[in-house]
Amino acid sequence: MSTAGWSDEERSVIGDTAEIGFLDFEEEKSVCSYFDYEGVPVVVSAPFPFVEGKPQSVFIGDTAVDLITIRNTTDEPVDLWSVHIFASNPTDSFTLSLTEPLPENSNAEGEQSCLESFSLEDRVLQPRENLKVWLSCKTKEIGMCSSVIYFDAGDEKIERVVFLLVEDKISKSLASKRPYSRAKKKDKFVVDNYVPGSRPAGKPTRRYINRLPKYHIPRDMRELLENNQIPQVVEEGLTRRTYSSYFKTLIIMEEIQLEEDMRIYDMESISMRKRNNRFLSMEVPGLAERRPSLVHGDYIFVKLAYDNSNRQPYQGFIHRVEADEIYLKFDPEFHFYHKDENTYDVHFTYNRINMRRLYQAAEAAENLGTDILFPSTSIKRHIKTAALVPISGTFNEEQICSIKMILGCKGAPPYLIHGPPGTGKTRTIVEAILQLYKYHKNARILVCAPSNSAADYILERLLTQQDIELRENEIFRLNASTRPYEDVKPEIIRFCFFDDMVFKCPPVNALSYYKIIISTYMSASLLYAEDLARGHFSHIFLDEAGQASEPETLIPVSHLCTMKTVVVLAGDQLQLGPVIYSKKADEFGLGVSYMERLSQLQLYASGDTNYVTRLIRNYRCHPAILHLPSKLFYYGELLACRDSTTFLTMGELLPNKEFPILFYGIQGCDEREGNNPSWFNRIEVSKVIELVSRLIAGGNIKEKNIGIITPYRQQVSKIKQTLENLDMPDIKVGSVEQFQGQEMEVIIISTVRSTIKHNEFDRVHCLGFLSNYRRFNVAITRAISLLVIIGNPHIICKDDYWSQMLWYCVDNSSYQGCSLPERVEPYDDEDAEENPYSTEDNAWPSNNAEWGQDSSNNAEWGQDSSNNAECGQDSSNNAEWGQDSSQIGLPKPVTNEAEWSDGWRSN
């Protein structure tokens, strides 16, 4: 096929099959351009040419018109056999005419002489003649309009691809003010000497008994890793003998990657603004997506841009982090001479304290017994249980079973509670803590969670129960000194220890008095620093254990646990996992949580309730919302148990009133602006706002009932900005990480991506929503009564799980929007009927030898489960919930979403 007017790289969109699928403007740029080549007999101009690499935009409801010129460059007549609109999306949105259409506001009387059609036939182009054809697009819906115009002239077959972005007032108001440009490669900012900045308050006034070592990275190890060589201890794999050195090496990999990441984000010619005569604030693009990862107490170095003198740079400490902005304090002299019009070069650093805590935990794990780190089937535990009278309400049989087992447990191995979304995992833990507090007078309980918000939530749940008096002087909420005082709710602050609004850890004699201490994993290191005795705690509860790396989880365990300590891990390894920055470290296991690793061991894979309880009753989601995640991740075993009368009705929003999931397909345009690397899609923002307005207008949905989830910070920012402008500030907008553990009556998901090229980038780097089953699982299980997904179906269908959701909605007559992609059924044969994704290549590791275990004794998988009947469990299916990966076949991502997460754990 001839491609007159094209470059050598161009190719037919229609192709030999005479079919057109999804048109991606990023992929079709070559055929959207006009080339006037000499010697080409017929040249066709490109209608609606791109502006700055993007499609032109038109306001919804308007008709866009552009001229196409067909030029005969020869001295002979040429037959123009046809001009044909081959395909339009939306259907019939484009038309052709030989006369210019009258403007829509024209006052011309009588019938318009312009005759519009979808094709023009049989014309002769005279020598050197220019034929004018007008192409019109009538817009009815926001989103991308596209078409292919096919020209059959003489012996030439020519195509022109057309794109128009249809917008409304909201999307136009969010248009980029500055085109995106990547920051230039910067010379290394060398800091030898500097003027110290003003630290945030909170440095302890006394020295800890057990001080945290520096743990400098050994020079030979750094050189080895920087030369992309893998240390032998890592290649050999994780064993009991190599446990400490193995994880310390992975942590070094992670720290070197963090150093490199911070250098990448150095900036030039950046301005700062005075704030309240106390701080200078600086915008850091990408900060809210942890690019770079900066927290309260970190510091940066700055120097005047274009200053070639040998002046020392100034150190500035971060006193507050808000979205994309940091608040800094420097030496008073710097503040005195600063002017807002000054520009500075900036060098980022990071605080090593959390890394040092991980090294310390891995090192201290040498003191732990094998039954804590590598429980084996040689252990035979039969927990004796007693009758239980719940304190904080009613519980189902699986929850009662897990509480009984915890109360009857005498020590190692750890006890696991697998809590899929909405199954009451935290509520179960809280009841176990209350039982210990009331009936076990000698119990001393440590409760840890990966973030401050999760730890606060446990304390709040303890305080809300009515049937037991919790003495205020027996409960302590341990906070890091760097946590802002105003971050803590008034009802919680009375359980904290602080001086002059700076949190502190009390001395060991005070710590010993408390019966319940609640902390983050990281802050639990302060208990060891104060020399709290190993074995002091009878019970250590590790909540959301699937979210933390193994060294992070081991911070409280390695310092404080003995073989008699009851360690309880609660979480779900099929939801969001640890945040890991180094791909190599993640590849070798740093991204596998302690809970996930234990759950893969034979002792736990059997489902024996002496070691593990699986909660299966969901009290959150409408059955239709729960169906797909249950089928994909939990073998269809989750039971929808919420009272059906509590679900809200959605009025006229849903095309299928019985199916509370709506997929709205829209082809927008994903963009970036300025130097901010984060993506946004303003067409999707507009659709989100439209749906929110319709929901609230119905009367029975309040703003506080609606949550909006999207993977990119700029999309979060654009949606928040629009909601605030429309006086709807109470709607929560955030990433998946910000919604984990939460629920909303209505969840709206904006997927953002609209181009294949960017989608593939995300796939390679495991970013955004696609290619991460955990992110998908969390996102779709936050909704109680309604789940709405807004996205490009042609992009969504590239991922197996999102594709299942798309066709689930289509099959239930609950899809609206743009045209659908061709349906491709998942792989299916007689051996893979139950799970079409089960393949040898994408399955989870099912062999414990990968973790240095001896998995030869498979006969012991079916351990003594004589008391399973008491707990209502059937442990005959050893392959439940991702334990036998050869059956479930969940693809493990190359790396976790470090760049899109809430970032490094709160102290």
Secondary structure as GFF3:
##gff-version 3
##sequence-region A 1 907
A	DSSP	three_ten_helix	29	32	.	.	.	ID=ss1
A	DSSP	beta_strand	42	44	.	.	.	ID=ss2
A	DSSP	beta_strand	56	59	.	.	.	ID=ss3
A	DSSP	beta_strand	63	72	.	.	.	ID=ss4
A	DSSP	beta_strand	78	89	.	.	.	ID=ss5
A	DSSP	beta_strand	94	97	.	.	.	ID=ss6
A	DSSP	beta_strand	119	125	.	.	.	ID=ss7
A	DSSP	beta_strand	130	138	.	.	.	ID=ss8
A	DSSP	beta_strand	143	153	.	.	.	ID=ss9
A	DSSP	beta_strand	156	167	.	.	.	ID=ss10
A	DSSP	alpha_helix	169	173	.	.	.	ID=ss11
A	DSSP	alpha_helix	219	226	.	.	.	ID=ss12
A	DSSP	alpha_helix	232	236	.	.	.	ID=ss13
A	DSSP	alpha_helix	243	264	.	.	.	ID=ss14
A	DSSP	beta_strand	267	270	.	.	.	ID=ss15
A	DSSP	beta_strand	273	275	.	.	.	ID=ss16
A	DSSP	beta_strand	279	283	.	.	.	ID=ss17
A	DSSP	three_ten_helix	287	289	.	.	.	ID=ss18
A	DSSP	beta_strand	299	304	.	.	.	ID=ss19
A	DSSP	beta_strand	314	322	.	.	.	ID=ss20
A	DSSP	beta_strand	325	329	.	.	.	ID=ss21
A	DSSP	alpha_helix	332	337	.	.	.	ID=ss22
A	DSSP	beta_strand	344	348	.	.	.	ID=ss23
A	DSSP	alpha_helix	353	364	.	.	.	ID=ss24
A	DSSP	three_ten_helix	365	367	.	.	.	ID=ss25
A	DSSP	alpha_helix	370	373	.	.	.	ID=ss26
A	DSSP	alpha_helix	397	408	.	.	.	ID=ss27
A	DSSP	beta_strand	415	418	.	.	.	ID=ss28
A	DSSP	alpha_helix	425	439	.	.	.	ID=ss29
A	DSSP	beta_strand	445	449	.	.	.	ID=ss30
A	DSSP	alpha_helix	452	464	.	.	.	ID=ss31
A	DSSP	three_ten_helix	472	474	.	.	.	ID=ss32
A	DSSP	beta_strand	475	477	.	.	.	ID=ss33
A	DSSP	three_ten_helix	485	487	.	.	.	ID=ss34
A	DSSP	alpha_helix	490	493	.	.	.	ID=ss35
A	DSSP	beta_strand	498	499	.	.	.	ID=ss36
A	DSSP	beta_strand	502	503	.	.	.	ID=ss37
A	DSSP	alpha_helix	508	511	.	.	.	ID=ss38
A	DSSP	beta_strand	516	520	.	.	.	ID=ss39
A	DSSP	alpha_helix	525	529	.	.	.	ID=ss40
A	DSSP	beta_strand	539	542	.	.	.	ID=ss41
A	DSSP	three_ten_helix	545	547	.	.	.	ID=ss42
A	DSSP	alpha_helix	550	560	.	.	.	ID=ss43
A	DSSP	beta_strand	566	571	.	.	.	ID=ss44
A	DSSP	alpha_helix	583	587	.	.	.	ID=ss45
A	DSSP	alpha_helix	594	599	.	.	.	ID=ss46
A	DSSP	alpha_helix	602	605	.	.	.	ID=ss47
A	DSSP	beta_strand	612	614	.	.	.	ID=ss48
A	DSSP	beta_strand	617	618	.	.	.	ID=ss49
A	DSSP	alpha_helix	623	633	.	.	.	ID=ss50
A	DSSP	beta_strand	639	640	.	.	.	ID=ss51
A	DSSP	three_ten_helix	644	646	.	.	.	ID=ss52
A	DSSP	beta_strand	661	665	.	.	.	ID=ss53
A	DSSP	beta_strand	671	673	.	.	.	ID=ss54
A	DSSP	beta_strand	676	680	.	.	.	ID=ss55
A	DSSP	alpha_helix	682	697	.	.	.	ID=ss56
A	DSSP	three_ten_helix	703	705	.	.	.	ID=ss57
A	DSSP	beta_strand	706	709	.	.	.	ID=ss58
A	DSSP	alpha_helix	713	725	.	.	.	ID=ss59
A	DSSP	beta_strand	732	734	.	.	.	ID=ss60
A	DSSP	alpha_helix	736	739	.	.	.	ID=ss61
A	DSSP	beta_strand	744	750	.	.	.	ID=ss62
A	DSSP	alpha_helix	756	765	.	.	.	ID=ss63
A	DSSP	alpha_helix	773	780	.	.	.	ID=ss64
A	DSSP	beta_strand	783	791	.	.	.	ID=ss65
A	DSSP	alpha_helix	793	796	.	.	.	ID=ss66
A	DSSP	alpha_helix	800	811	.	.	.	ID=ss67
A	DSSP	beta_strand	815	817	.	.	.	ID=ss68
A	DSSP	three_ten_helix	848	851	.	.	.	ID=ss69
A	DSSP	three_ten_helix	858	861	.	.	.	ID=ss70
A	DSSP	three_ten_helix	869	871	.	.	.	ID=ss71
A	DSSP	three_ten_helix	880	882	.	.	.	ID=ss72
A	DSSP	alpha_helix	885	888	.	.	.	ID=ss73
A	DSSP	three_ten_helix	898	900	.	.	.	ID=ss74
###
